[in-house]
Amino acid sequence: MAQFDVYKNPDISTVDEFPYLLDIQHDTHNRLRSRLVVPLSLMLKPMTHLTPVFEIEGRDVMMSTMEMTSASPDIFGEFVVNIKEHRTTIVDALDFLVNGF
């Protein structure tokens, strides 16, 4: 598992709205039992700075920053892609949620 890995959401009750989970936890914390994740949503009503949009498997998905949570890696579905090239955008969204700027 690596920071900014994207996984398929295996939860049948939420997969239609949130098809992917974005792992945002830094790799130095790999020994912890949980990972900090942000769901990636198909419900595209993005808010400037808070919910950036990324293309995953040909679909636009919104980072639902305000819905981040911790989860056991055991529940992650199939690995899809790493989006570390969007690190600045992802961290900026987290900063905006926590600091308001």
C-alpha positions in Angstrom: 0.0 0.0 0.0 1.3 3.4 -0.9 0.1 7.0 -0.4 -2.2 8.1 -3.2 -3.0 4.5 -4.3 -6.6 4.2 -5.6 -8.6 1.0 -4.9 -11.9 -0.2 -6.1 -14.6 0.1 -3.5 -15.9 -3.5 -2.8 -18.9 -2.3 -0.7 -22.0 -3.0 -2.7 -24.1 -0.6 -0.7 -21.8 2.4 -1.6 -20.0 1.4 -4.8 -22.5 3.2 -7.1 -21.8 6.6 -5.5 -18.2 5.9 -4.5 -16.5 3.5 -6.9 -13.0 4.1 -5.6 -11.1 4.8 -2.3 -8.0 7.0 -2.3 -5.4 6.1 0.3 -3.9 9.4 1.6 -1.9 8.0 4.5 1.8 8.4 4.3 3.9 5.3 3.8 5.8 5.7 7.1 2.6 4.6 8.9 2.2 1.3 7.0 2.4 -0.7 10.3 -0.8 0.8 11.6 -3.9 -1.4 11.3 -5.9 1.2 9.4 -5.4 3.6 6.5 -6.8 7.1 6.1 -8.9 7.1 2.9 -11.0 9.5 0.9 -13.9 8.2 -1.2 -13.9 9.2 -4.8 -17.4 10.1 -5.9 -19.3 10.0 -9.2 -21.8 12.6 -7.9 -20.0 15.5 -9.5 -20.9 18.8 -7.9 -17.4 19.9 -7.1 -16.6 22.7 -4.7 -13.6 24.8 -5.6 -10.5 23.7 -3.8 -12.3 21.2 -1.5 -13.3 18.5 -4.0 -10.9 18.2 -6.9 -11.8 16.0 -9.8 -9.5 13.3 -11.2 -9.9 10.9 -14.1 -9.8 7.2 -13.1 -10.4 4.5 -15.6 -11.8 7.0 -18.1 -14.3 8.4 -15.6 -14.3 11.7 -13.8 -14.5 11.3 -10.1 -14.6 13.9 -7.3 -12.4 13.6 -4.2 -15.0 13.8 -1.5 -12.6 15.3 1.0 -15.1 16.0 3.7 -16.0 12.3 3.9 -12.5 11.0 4.6 -12.4 8.1 7.1 -10.1 5.4 8.4 -10.5 1.9 7.1 -8.8 -1.5 7.4 -6.8 -2.4 4.3 -8.7 -5.7 4.4 -11.7 -4.0 3.0 -10.0 -2.5 0.0 -10.8 -3.9 -3.4 -8.5 -4.2 -6.4 -5.6 -1.7 -6.8 -6.3 0.6 -9.8 -3.7 3.3 -10.0 -1.4 5.6 -8.0 -2.1 9.3 -8.5 0.9 10.7 -6.8 1.3 13.2 -9.6 -1.7 15.0 -8.1 -0.1 15.2 -4.7 -0.2 19.0 -4.5 -3.9 19.1 -5.5 -4.8 16.4 -2.9 -2.9 18.0 -0.1 -4.3 21.4 -1.0 -7.9 20.0 -0.6 -7.0 18.5 2.8 -5.5 21.9 3.9 -8.6 23.7 2.7 -10.8 21.4 4.8 -8.7 21.7 7.9 -7.4 25.3 7.7 -9.9 27.0 5.4 -7.4 28.2 2.9 
